[in-house]
Amino acid sequence: MGANKLLRRAIILPTLVLPKARRAACYGWVKGRHEYKKLRQADYVIVSFPQSGRTWLRAMLTRFYQTRHGIDEMRLLGLKNLNKLNAQIPKVFFTHDHYIRDYTRHRDSKIDFADRKLVLLVRDPRDTAVSSYHSLKYRPNPARRGTNLIEADGEDAPAPFDYMRFRANWAIDFMNSWQSELEQSQQRLLVRYEDLRAAPLVHLERVLTFLGAAPTPAEVADAVEFASFDNMKQLEQTAAFGRADRRIVPGEVGNPDSFKVRRGKVGGYRDYLSDEQAAELDGLVATRLSSVFGYGISHGSPELAARALRS
């Protein structure tokens, strides 16, 4: 275990005697301090709400850099891990933007990211809500036990749909908070999970070009093939990236709902909800989510999102 992680645990352990809300606040400050340091060191930042396809994108980027630079080690692209092996690989910081504000106290702005080149990866809030429920239920993070203000187990747990509604609203708030940041066109790239699924070659090339890589069609095709659904399932089953890296290992062996690579279906939220529940989430997206992101009209398109951004 690294020295930074040991230090964070040493700071957090004494807070276990505090009330739940205070523990969560302490965890947020410590995590935010750690993430802010990473933010300042990064060449590029990839921001996303949880369950927006970040691990899939990360696997494709990892494959690209490993292949281009002849790296055999199976480790997911991070801030410095691949950069240490080859300085030509950029330092990429992945964040859900949950904690930095807890440290800097810049809760009402994105000033902490102002000078960073940034990819914003988004996904339909309805799908992230259902995926988040399964993740919290079957893939809980042991380090955060007792710090979640809303959990999917325990006596005070909300009903599944109550949690999904909460999570959809949170995702909408998250996306809306980044809307104005997208106007910094030279520093920001908007990528939608749905577009990445529909045309992975096109949109992975967009991301790599933004990261300054100038990829060849063969390199992009190889990265997409590597991160195909079936291969990612196999990599997770065999813990190819290492069992210590819980990002791509099953939460429960033999339970398909506990896999990180679970479904990834566009519009799959309807498979888990009644018509009335789906309609309620549809209404939230239609009335609360900025049109910049192009959702609510058959998931829209990148061209729709670009037109909305210019209007």
C-alpha positions as a printed Julia matrix, in Angstrom:
311×3 Matrix{Float64}:
   0.0     0.0     0.0
   1.34    3.43   -0.96
   2.39    6.05    1.56
  -0.36    8.45    0.46
  -3.07    5.83    0.98
  -1.66    4.93    4.41
  -1.69    8.62    5.37
  -5.31    9.03    4.24
  -6.36    6.0     6.26
  -4.49    7.28    9.31
  -6.4    10.56    9.05
  -9.8     8.91    8.49
  -9.61    6.14   11.12
 -10.09    8.47   14.15
 -13.29    9.82   12.55
 -15.06    6.44   12.9
 -16.44    7.56   16.26
 -18.09   10.63   14.71
 -21.71   10.83   13.49
 -22.28    9.58    9.96
 -22.55   13.03    8.34
 -19.32   14.19   10.01
 -17.52   11.05    8.86
 -18.67   11.71    5.31
 -17.42   15.31    5.52
 -14.02   14.21    6.8
 -13.73   11.58    4.09
 -14.64   14.18    1.46
 -11.99   16.64    2.66
  -9.22   14.03    2.75
 -10.21   12.6    -0.64
 -10.53   16.11   -2.08
  -7.06   17.09   -0.91
  -5.61   14.0    -2.57
  -7.52   14.61   -5.83
  -6.61   18.3    -5.94
  -2.92   17.4    -5.89
  -3.49   15.04   -8.8
  -5.44   17.7   -10.67
  -2.54   20.14  -10.49
  -0.09   17.55  -11.85
  -2.25   16.35  -14.76
  -1.72   17.09  -18.44
  -5.36   16.2   -19.14
  -8.43   15.55  -17.02
 -11.33   13.2   -17.77
 -14.44   14.05  -15.74
 -17.53   11.89  -15.53
 -20.43   11.02  -13.28
 -20.15    7.47  -11.89
 -21.33    4.68  -14.19
 -20.92    6.79  -17.32
 -18.56    4.4   -19.13
 -15.32    5.74  -17.71
 -13.69    2.34  -17.2
 -14.48    1.34  -20.78
 -12.96    4.54  -22.16
 -10.01    4.12  -19.82
  -9.4     0.58  -21.09
  -9.37    1.77  -24.71
  -6.94    4.57  -23.9
  -4.77    2.16  -21.93
  -4.57   -0.25  -24.85
  -3.68    2.56  -27.25
  -0.77    3.83  -25.16
   0.48    0.34  -24.26
   0.51   -0.72  -27.91
   2.03    2.49  -29.25
   4.83    2.49  -26.7
   5.42   -1.28  -26.39
   4.33   -1.61  -22.76
   3.47   -5.14  -21.62
   2.23   -4.4   -18.09
  -1.54   -4.7   -17.63
  -2.39   -1.63  -15.63
  -5.1     0.92  -16.31
  -4.02    4.36  -17.46
  -3.71    6.72  -14.52
  -2.0     9.92  -13.57
   1.57    8.64  -13.54
   1.65    4.85  -13.8
   2.16    4.64  -17.57
   3.9     8.02  -17.72
   6.6     6.61  -15.43
   7.25    3.88  -17.98
   7.33    6.3   -20.92
   7.39   10.07  -20.54
   5.64   10.48  -23.91
   2.43    9.13  -22.36
   0.46   12.02  -20.86
  -0.5    12.21  -17.21
  -4.28   11.74  -17.31
  -6.35   12.34  -14.19
  -9.74   10.63  -13.99
 -12.24   12.14  -11.57
 -15.95   12.11  -10.74
 -15.63   15.69   -9.41
 -17.21   14.77   -6.09
 -14.52   15.72   -3.6
 -12.2    18.48   -4.83
 -14.75   21.12   -3.86
 -14.84   19.65   -0.33
 -11.18   20.58   -0.03
 -11.04   23.87   -1.96
 -14.53   25.07   -0.89
 -15.22   26.2    -4.48
 -18.67   24.63   -4.42
 -20.41   26.99   -6.85
 -17.85   27.12   -9.66
 -15.4    25.03  -11.65
 -12.53   27.41  -11.04
 -10.35   24.53   -9.86
 -10.45   23.14  -13.44
 -10.17   26.49  -15.24
  -6.68   25.98  -16.69
  -6.98   22.24  -17.34
  -7.6    20.56  -20.72
 -10.62   18.44  -19.98
 -12.81   15.7   -21.47
 -16.36   15.61  -20.07
 -17.81   12.11  -20.49
 -21.59   12.01  -19.96
 -24.3     9.36  -20.09
 -28.08    9.4   -19.89
 -28.9    10.04  -16.19
 -31.63    7.39  -16.32
 -29.12    4.68  -17.21
 -26.53    5.91  -14.71
 -29.2     5.84  -11.99
 -30.0     2.15  -12.52
 -26.34    1.24  -12.96
 -25.44    3.11   -9.77
 -28.02    1.14   -7.81
 -26.5    -2.16   -8.92
 -22.98   -0.91   -8.24
 -23.78    0.21   -4.7
 -25.74   -2.94   -3.94
 -23.31   -5.48   -5.38
 -19.98   -3.64   -5.58
 -19.71   -1.56   -2.37
 -16.39    0.13   -1.72
 -15.1    -1.17    1.64
 -13.17    2.06    2.22
 -16.41    4.05    2.17
 -18.56    1.89    4.42
 -20.34    4.21    6.83
 -19.63    7.37    4.82
 -22.4     7.12    2.22
 -25.33    9.3     3.16
 -27.58    7.09    1.02
 -26.82    3.37    0.89
 -28.57    0.42   -0.77
 -28.59   -1.73    2.36
 -29.25   -1.34    6.05
 -32.42   -0.52    7.99
 -32.64    3.04    6.68
 -32.06    2.13    3.04
 -34.45    3.73    0.55
 -36.56    1.67   -1.8
 -34.68    0.88   -5.05
 -36.63    3.37   -7.14
 -36.29    6.1    -4.51
 -32.54    5.65   -4.76
 -32.64    5.68   -8.56
 -34.69    8.89   -8.57
 -32.21   10.47   -6.18
 -29.3     9.34   -8.32
 -30.89   10.59  -11.56
 -31.41   14.03  -10.02
 -27.8    14.03   -8.8
 -26.55   13.13  -12.29
 -28.66   15.92  -13.8
 -27.27   18.44  -11.31
 -23.74   17.24  -12.08
 -24.18   17.62  -15.84
 -25.88   20.99  -15.57
 -23.04   22.26  -13.38
 -20.62   21.65  -16.27
 -22.77   23.27  -18.97
 -21.1    26.68  -18.98
 -17.65   25.09  -18.91
 -18.25   23.54  -22.33
 -18.06   27.0   -23.89
 -14.28   26.93  -23.46
 -14.09   25.02  -26.74
 -10.29   24.82  -26.96
 -10.0    23.39  -23.47
 -13.1    21.18  -23.31
 -14.31   18.13  -25.2
 -17.83   16.74  -24.67
 -18.17   12.99  -25.26
 -21.44   11.13  -24.81
 -21.42    7.46  -23.85
 -24.23    6.74  -26.29
 -22.23    8.18  -29.2
 -19.16    6.26  -28.11
 -21.2     3.05  -28.13
 -22.74    3.8   -31.53
 -19.49    4.81  -33.26
 -16.52    3.89  -31.05
 -13.93    4.34  -33.79
 -15.05    7.9   -34.48
 -15.32    9.07  -30.91
 -12.25    7.33  -29.54
 -10.28    9.05  -32.29
 -11.81   12.38  -31.16
 -10.63   11.75  -27.6
  -7.14   10.64  -28.6
  -6.75   13.62  -30.94
  -7.79   15.94  -28.09
  -5.12   14.26  -25.95
  -2.58   15.14  -28.62
  -1.95   11.57  -29.78
  -2.59   11.71  -33.58
  -3.78    8.06  -33.69
  -3.76    5.89  -36.79
  -6.95    4.06  -37.85
  -5.27    0.73  -37.03
  -4.39    1.87  -33.5
  -7.93    3.06  -32.86
  -9.44   -0.18  -34.21
  -7.13   -2.27  -32.02
  -8.05   -0.3   -28.89
 -11.77   -0.63  -29.6
 -11.44   -4.38  -30.2
  -9.46   -4.83  -26.99
 -12.18   -3.09  -24.96
 -15.08   -4.95  -26.61
 -17.79   -6.08  -24.21
 -16.86   -9.77  -24.43
 -13.15   -9.17  -23.94
 -13.73   -6.8   -21.02
 -15.92   -9.46  -19.39
 -13.1   -11.97  -19.8
 -10.52   -9.54  -18.45
 -12.7    -8.93  -15.41
 -13.3   -12.63  -14.79
  -9.57  -13.33  -14.83
  -8.63  -10.13  -12.92
  -6.22   -9.31  -15.74
  -5.46   -5.87  -14.3
  -4.73   -7.36  -10.87
  -7.06   -8.39   -8.05
  -5.87   -5.46   -5.97
  -7.45   -3.11   -8.54
 -11.12   -3.37   -7.67
 -12.17   -1.27  -10.68
 -12.27   -4.34  -12.92
 -12.95   -7.31  -10.67
 -16.36   -8.8    -9.77
 -17.89   -7.75   -6.47
 -19.18  -11.31   -5.95
 -17.81  -14.28   -7.87
 -20.63  -15.87   -9.85
 -22.99  -12.89   -9.59
 -23.29  -11.17  -13.0
 -24.89   -8.09  -11.39
 -21.7    -7.53   -9.4
 -19.5    -7.19  -12.47
 -18.14   -3.79  -13.44
 -18.8    -4.8   -17.05
 -22.44   -5.58  -16.45
 -24.59   -4.54  -19.42
 -23.79   -1.11  -20.82
 -27.1    -1.06  -22.68
 -28.3     2.29  -24.0
 -31.8     2.89  -22.61
 -31.5    -0.22  -20.45
 -33.1     1.55  -17.48
 -36.53    0.6   -18.85
 -35.77   -3.09  -18.26
 -35.74   -2.49  -14.5
 -38.63   -0.04  -14.08
 -42.37   -0.01  -14.42
 -43.88    2.22  -17.1
 -44.83    4.76  -14.42
 -41.32    4.81  -12.93
 -39.68    5.14  -16.35
 -42.06    7.99  -17.19
 -41.08    9.78  -13.99
 -37.38    9.61  -14.86
 -38.19   10.68  -18.42
 -39.92   13.72  -16.98
 -36.91   14.62  -14.85
 -34.62   14.54  -17.87
 -37.06   16.49  -20.03
 -37.65   19.25  -17.49
 -34.36   19.53  -15.59
 -31.46   18.52  -17.84
 -29.89   21.14  -20.1
 -30.59   20.61  -23.8
 -26.86   21.08  -24.47
 -26.38   17.39  -23.81
 -28.96   16.27  -26.37
 -30.93   13.82  -24.24
 -34.69   13.38  -24.23
 -35.0    13.27  -28.04
 -34.05    9.66  -28.78
 -30.76   10.39  -27.01
 -30.02   13.15  -29.56
 -26.7    13.29  -31.38
 -23.35   15.08  -31.07
 -24.51   17.44  -33.82
 -27.66   18.24  -31.85
 -25.56   18.92  -28.76
 -23.2    21.16  -30.75
 -26.13   23.16  -32.21
 -27.64   23.58  -28.76
 -24.27   24.78  -27.46
 -24.01   27.44  -30.19
 -27.62   28.64  -29.8
